[in-house]
Amino acid sequence: MAASKTPQHAGLRFIALIKLAKGALLIVVGLGSFRLLNQNLSDIARNWGHHLNIDPENHAMRWVLTQAAAIQPDKLRHFGDFALWFALDQVVEGVGLWYNQAWAKYLLVVLTSVGFLWESLQTIRHPSLIHYLGLGFAVTILLYLWWMFRIDRRRPGKAADIIQ
């Protein structure tokens, strides 16, 4: 995996680190969901509430217990599968960006654009601070990538780098 001859952008390294951190977190979440299979999730939630000194009759705690009881093992398994596949995507993309690979940059553009469209739809359907922040994050990354591609395109010898 030869690195591209273009200078490494510090922002690209930062995005790569974020991707790698998300990948690591998703691996933990995915494996954790498999560990919870065939266990009583209500008892686990009740024990957490006890350790955190939350009254079991608290409205929020009752909601958590109800939600935990409703989780079916097949949904938990699907969630774990999805988390691990998404972790694989994040790690591959993060490594590609770290090594300044052209394919990783284009993959980042495509996936961030899809994320922007998804976040736009969610913001329209359910406006909230989280959706606005996600939308702002996607726009920031897309603007940065646009700027980065413009800078790289102005450098001589770019045609050979894109082919790699």
KANORSUL-V606191 format. One line per field, one symbol per residue. ss: DSSP state (H for helix, E for strand, - for the rest). phi: phi as a letter, one per 40 degrees, with the letter a starting at -180 (. if undefined). psi: psi as a letter, one per 40 degrees, with the letter a starting at -180 (. if undefined). Layout:
# KANORSUL-V606191
ss: ???
phi: ???
psi: ???
This chain:
# KANORSUL-V606191
ss: ---------HHHHHHHHHHHHHHHHHHHHHHHHHH-----HHHHHHHHHHH-------HHHHHHHHHHHH--HHHHHHHHHHHHHHHHHHHHHHHHHH---HHHHHHHHHHHHHHHHHHHHHHHH---HHHHHHHHHHHHHHHHHHHHHHHHHH---HHHHHH-
phi: .cccccccccccccccccccccccccccccccccccdgbcccccccccccccfbccccdcccccccccccccdccccccccccccccddccccccccccfcccccccccccccccccccccccccbcacccccccccccccccccdccccccccccgccccccd
psi: ghiieiihhddddddddddddddddddddddddddeifihdddddddddddefhheeidddddddddddehiddddddddddddddddddddddddddefhddddddddddddddddddddddddghidddddddddddddddddddddddddeiiedddddd.
